[in-house]
Structure formats: C-alpha cells, structure tokens
Amino acid sequence: MKVAIVGASGAVGQEFLRVLDERSFPIDELVLFGSSRSAGRKYMFKGKEYEVQLLQHDDAFKGVDIAFTSAGAGTSKEYANTITKYGAVMIDNSSAFRMDEDVPLVVPECNATDALTRPRGIIANPNCTTIMMVVVLQPLEQLSHIRRIHVSSYQSASGAGAAAMAELEQQYRDIVEGQPVTVSKFPHQLAYNVIPQIDVFQPNGYTKEEMKMYHETRKIMHSDVRCSAMCVRVSSLRSHSESVWIETERPISVEEAQQAISVAPGCTLCDDPAHLVYPMPLDTAGKDNIFVGRIRKDLANDNGLTLWLSGDQIRKGAALNAVQIAEYLVSVGNV
C-alpha cells in the first residue's frame, strides 16, 4: 500500500500522520507533498524520516494507492487529474468537489458504501461541522425521519488552520503585554470575543459555511431534511461544539435518543447535567468520537429534541474521517 499526503505540513496534514500511525494503517510506502513553502521539510513517521516533495504536474503519483489531500480547494482542483491519472484514490479534505454529483461525500458511520462509486477517482471529505452533526443525527434518523434541523456552531480557532491557532495564542499575549492585537486570519479580534461569521456571506445572508451544512447534510444522509445554521467562531483553541435542534416525524423520547446515541458508532454519550457532566472542547480535544449531552425535549416543538455536541475538528472533523474512509475501502478490497 503506497500512501501520499498532499499538504503534509498543515494542521490536517500533520494530523493525518498521527492518525495513520495510531491506527496502524497498512502503509508500505509513504510520500509527502507540499507547496514551495514546505518542500524540503522533514517529518518522522514510524521511526523513519520523510522529506516533503514539491507538488508538481509530473508522474510522482504513479503507484500511489491512496492520496489524502488537504491543501485547499484551489490546489485540489488544479492537481486532481495529476493525482488520480494512474489510479490513486484521492480522498480530498477541501470543499472543491463536495457537491459534485459524480463525487461521493462520505462519513463512514452514515454512508460508507457511497465511497465505492467514484467515477473520477475522488472521494470528498465533508465540512467539519457537518461531519460532527451527521454522526450524531444518523442514529436518531433511524428512529424517526428528521424533517428539520436548526444548529448553532461554536467553532474553535483550529477550524481556520494552524496559523489561526497561533494567532489566537498571540492575541492573548498581545493583550497581556499591552501590545496592539494581531488580526490577520480572522475578520476581527477573536481573543475575548466571538465572531458570528465563518467564511464569506452569500446573497441569502447565510455564510458559505452555513450553506455547506444545508447541502452536505442532505447529500450524506440521502435526505430531504432542511438545515438552518448559524456558524460562530469562538476563542477555544481546538474542538468545535454545536447546539442542535431537530424535528422528527414522530416524537422521540429523551431516553430513546440517549440509548441510540450511547451505542452508535463514533458517538459517546456524556449526559448527566445533575452532576455537571456534558461535553466541552477542553475535554474533547484529541479524542476520536463526537461527545453528546444535554439531550432534552424541545419546548417549542412537540416533535422536537435539542442536544449539545462537541468533537475535535482536526480529528473526526478532518483527518480521522478521511482515514476511516480509506480503512473501509481496504476492508472491502476496493483500493
């Protein structure tokens, strides 16, 4: 098994290396690619040093079985043919192909078999907030069809990359030292603040991030569900959280929901408010599962439930989900 990582020096690229190592993914040969900025950097993997190669339009992907790409939508679009022309499966973490009809959009807990039909050799990894939400909603969908979703996200600095995480830390240092606050990766100062904008605004008043949750949820769950989202950047460093309201065809009790989530793959029930037990980013960072708590009936809708979830955006929201897709393909002999 020959595996490539494109964007190896970024936050998600580095997480790919950790996840592949931790899960003992079957790799016989590993190649790392990056931009001119990161080419030449060296990283350790399983006791061996690897040097990042410059990504170019050449034959470097000949013999590659799986290529994990996380270098931005522009790079993915430009290099897709170069990466896949010799038969490599491209598992892409950008937004480049997510809504293309001939590219499956996959969360293994929900729609793993979609990965088997990939006419262009590309599988898209969904947006982090969508991944986390559908992992939790899938077991509830099996109890009763979900008609509507309202969700507010509380997204950490990690969602904007390694440089954004560093900027948040720098902002706190600037404030403590009485220096002008560094603002580059966010539209406003994030330290001691929340910003009700992630990505660019669309003509309907929603941001691109919010519309991703609408469209991607329907594609992954093969559903007519309607999702209205408000995505907010908060000053936690790592792990995103979401407050989710759903309306189902029939009422689902709190106990039913708790039981379904407690046994669902990729979920951990963390729901004991009487003892102040509920998911928080501080606790979910570095974990694989999505943690769920504060499950309760929606007081404004007889067929409604509301819940809180938190999970590591860089792991399940990005690198881990992509590796799980690859693991599924290996398990069914489809690489």
C-alpha positions in Angstrom: 0.0 0.0 0.0 1.5 3.3 -1.2 0.0 6.3 0.5 0.5 10.0 -0.3 -0.3 13.1 1.8 -0.7 16.4 0.0 -0.5 19.4 2.3 1.7 17.4 4.8 2.9 20.5 6.7 -0.6 21.9 7.5 -2.6 21.2 10.7 -4.6 18.5 9.0 -1.6 17.0 7.2 0.2 16.6 10.5 -2.9 15.0 12.0 -3.0 12.6 9.1 0.4 11.3 10.1 -0.6 10.9 13.8 -3.9 9.2 12.9 -2.3 6.8 10.4 0.3 5.9 13.0 -2.1 5.5 15.9 -4.5 3.3 13.8 -1.7 1.2 12.3 -3.0 1.9 8.8 -1.3 -0.6 6.4 1.4 1.5 4.7 4.3 0.0 2.8 5.5 3.3 1.3 4.7 6.9 2.2 5.3 10.1 0.2 4.6 13.6 1.4 3.9 16.6 -0.8 3.6 20.3 -0.2 4.0 23.8 -1.7 7.3 25.5 -2.3 7.0 26.9 1.2 7.0 23.5 2.8 9.0 21.4 0.3 12.2 20.1 2.0 10.7 19.9 5.5 11.2 16.6 7.2 8.8 14.7 9.4 9.1 11.4 11.3 6.7 8.6 10.8 7.1 5.2 12.5 10.7 5.9 13.2 11.6 6.9 9.7 12.3 10.4 8.3 10.4 11.7 5.3 11.1 14.8 3.3 8.2 16.8 1.8 8.4 16.9 -2.0 7.2 19.8 -4.1 3.8 19.1 -5.6 4.1 19.3 -9.4 2.3 18.2 -12.5 4.5 15.1 -13.0 4.4 11.3 -12.6 5.1 11.4 -8.8 1.7 9.7 -8.1 2.4 6.7 -10.2 1.9 3.7 -8.0 0.1 5.6 -5.2 -3.0 3.7 -4.0 -4.5 6.4 -1.7 -3.8 10.1 -1.6 -5.0 12.2 1.3 -5.2 15.8 0.1 -5.6 18.8 2.4 -4.0 21.8 0.7 -7.1 23.9 -0.1 -9.8 23.8 -2.8 -7.7 25.6 -5.4 -4.8 23.1 -5.2 -7.2 20.1 -5.2 -8.9 21.3 -8.4 -5.6 22.0 -10.1 -4.0 18.7 -9.2 -6.9 16.3 -9.2 -6.1 14.8 -12.6 -2.4 14.6 -11.8 -3.1 12.7 -8.6 -5.7 10.3 -10.0 -4.5 9.6 -13.5 -2.6 6.5 -12.5 -5.4 5.1 -10.4 -4.9 6.6 -7.0 -8.0 7.1 -4.9 -8.0 10.8 -3.9 -9.6 11.4 -0.5 -10.0 15.2 -0.5 -10.4 17.3 2.6 -11.3 20.6 0.7 -14.6 22.0 -0.4 -13.6 21.5 -4.1 -15.7 18.5 -5.1 -18.2 18.0 -2.2 -21.3 18.9 -4.1 -20.3 17.4 -7.5 -22.8 14.7 -8.4 -20.1 12.3 -9.6 -18.0 12.6 -6.3 -19.3 10.8 -3.2 -19.4 12.8 0.0 -18.7 10.3 2.8 -19.0 9.9 6.5 -18.4 6.2 7.2 -20.9 6.0 10.1 -23.6 7.2 7.7 -22.9 6.3 4.1 -19.7 4.3 3.8 -20.9 2.4 0.7 -21.2 5.6 -1.3 -17.3 5.6 -1.4 -17.5 2.5 -3.7 -18.8 4.5 -6.6 -16.3 7.2 -7.6 -16.2 7.8 -11.4 -13.4 10.4 -11.1 -11.4 8.5 -8.5 -12.2 11.2 -5.9 -14.0 10.9 -2.6 -14.8 14.1 -0.8 -14.4 14.6 3.0 -17.3 16.8 4.2 -17.1 20.0 6.2 -16.0 19.5 9.8 -19.3 20.9 11.3 -21.4 18.7 9.0 -19.4 15.5 9.8 -19.8 16.0 13.6 -23.5 16.7 13.3 -24.5 13.8 11.0 -22.5 11.2 13.0 -24.9 12.1 15.9 -28.0 12.5 13.9 -27.7 9.2 12.0 -28.9 7.1 14.9 -31.8 9.4 15.5 -32.7 9.3 11.9 -33.0 5.5 12.2 -35.6 6.1 15.0 -37.7 8.6 13.0 -37.0 10.7 9.9 -35.6 14.1 10.7 -37.5 16.8 8.9 -35.8 20.0 10.1 -32.5 20.9 11.8 -31.6 24.2 13.4 -28.0 24.4 14.5 -25.6 26.9 16.0 -22.0 26.0 15.9 -19.2 27.2 18.3 -16.1 26.7 16.2 -12.6 26.9 17.6 -9.6 28.6 16.0 -8.4 25.2 14.7 -11.0 25.4 12.0 -9.1 28.1 10.3 -5.8 26.2 10.4 -2.5 26.0 12.3 -1.7 29.7 11.6 -5.1 30.8 13.1 -4.4 28.8 16.2 -1.1 30.5 16.6 -2.8 33.9 16.0 -5.3 33.3 18.8 -2.4 32.5 21.2 -0.5 35.6 20.0 -3.6 37.8 20.5 -3.8 36.8 24.2 -0.1 37.5 24.6 -0.6 40.9 22.9 -3.4 41.8 25.3 -1.4 40.7 28.4 1.6 42.7 27.2 -0.4 45.7 26.3 0.6 45.5 22.6 -1.6 46.1 19.5 -3.6 42.9 18.8 -2.5 40.9 15.8 -5.5 40.3 13.5 -4.9 38.5 10.2 -6.6 35.2 10.0 -10.0 36.3 11.4 -12.2 39.3 10.4 -11.9 40.7 13.9 -10.0 40.0 17.2 -11.0 36.6 18.4 -9.4 36.7 21.9 -12.1 37.5 24.5 -14.6 37.6 21.6 -17.0 35.6 19.5 -17.4 36.3 15.7 -20.7 35.4 14.1 -19.1 34.8 10.7 -17.3 31.8 9.3 -16.4 32.0 5.6 -17.9 34.6 3.2 -21.5 35.8 3.2 -23.8 34.6 0.4 -26.7 36.6 -1.2 -29.2 35.0 1.1 -27.5 36.3 4.2 -26.0 33.0 5.2 -22.3 32.3 5.1 -20.7 29.7 2.8 -20.0 27.6 5.9 -23.7 27.7 6.9 -24.8 26.7 3.4 -22.4 23.8 3.4 -24.3 22.4 6.4 -27.6 22.6 4.5 -26.4 21.0 1.3 -23.9 18.5 2.6 -26.3 17.1 5.2 -28.8 16.2 2.6 -26.3 14.6 0.3 -24.7 12.5 3.1 -27.9 11.3 4.7 -29.7 10.9 1.3 -32.5 13.0 2.9 -34.8 15.9 2.1 -34.1 17.4 5.6 -33.8 21.2 5.8 -31.0 22.6 7.9 -30.7 26.2 9.1 -27.3 27.0 10.6 -25.6 29.9 12.4 -21.8 29.3 12.5 -19.8 31.2 15.1 -16.1 31.4 15.7 -15.2 31.2 19.5 -12.0 31.6 21.3 -11.4 28.0 22.2 -8.2 26.6 20.6 -9.3 23.2 19.4 -12.6 21.2 19.1 -15.9 22.5 17.8 -19.2 22.4 19.5 -22.8 22.6 18.2 -26.2 23.2 19.7 -28.7 21.3 17.6 -32.5 21.3 17.4 -34.2 18.6 15.3 -37.8 18.0 14.4 -38.7 14.3 13.6 -41.8 12.7 12.0 -42.8 11.2 15.3 -41.9 12.3 18.8 -38.6 10.7 20.1 -38.2 10.5 23.9 -35.1 11.6 25.6 -34.5 8.1 26.8 -34.8 6.7 23.2 -32.3 9.3 21.9 -29.9 8.6 24.8 -30.0 4.9 24.2 -29.5 5.2 20.4 -26.6 7.6 20.7 -24.9 5.6 23.5 -24.5 2.6 21.2 -23.9 4.5 17.9 -20.5 4.2 16.2 -18.5 7.3 16.6 -20.6 8.7 19.5 -20.0 8.9 23.2 -22.9 9.8 25.5 -21.8 12.4 28.1 -25.1 13.4 29.6 -25.5 13.8 33.3 -26.3 17.5 33.9 -27.3 16.8 37.6 -23.6 16.2 38.1 -22.4 18.9 35.7 -21.4 16.3 33.1 -21.7 17.5 29.5 -19.2 17.7 26.6 -16.8 20.6 26.4 -14.0 21.4 23.9 -11.4 21.3 26.7 -12.2 17.6 27.2 -13.0 16.5 23.6 -9.8 17.8 22.0 -7.6 14.9 20.8 -10.5 12.4 21.0 -11.9 10.4 18.1 -15.6 10.3 19.0 -18.2 13.0 19.0 -19.5 13.6 22.6 -23.2 14.3 23.1 -25.0 15.7 26.1 -27.9 17.9 27.3 -30.4 15.9 25.3 -33.9 17.2 26.1 -37.3 17.8 24.6 -37.8 20.9 22.6 -40.3 23.1 24.5 -41.3 24.8 21.2 -42.0 21.7 19.2 -43.8 18.5 20.3 -41.8 16.5 17.8 -38.5 18.2 18.7 -35.4 17.3 20.5 -32.4 19.5 21.3 -28.9 18.4 22.2 -25.3 19.6 22.6 -22.3 18.0 20.9 -18.5 18.6 20.9 -15.7 17.0 18.9 -12.2 17.5 17.7 -12.4 19.3 14.3 -8.9 18.3 13.2 -9.5 14.6 14.0 -13.1 13.4 13.3 -13.8 16.7 11.5 -11.0 16.2 9.0 -8.1 13.7 9.2 -9.8 10.8 11.1 -12.8 10.8 8.9 -10.6 10.6 5.8 -8.6 7.7 7.2 -11.8 5.9 8.2 -12.9 6.1 4.6 -9.6 4.6 3.5 -9.9 1.9 6.1 -13.4 1.0 4.8 -12.0 0.7 1.2 -9.2 -1.5 2.4 -11.6 -3.7 4.4 -13.8 -4.4 1.4 -10.8 -4.7 -1.1 -11.8 -1.7 -3.1 -8.5 0.1 -3.4 
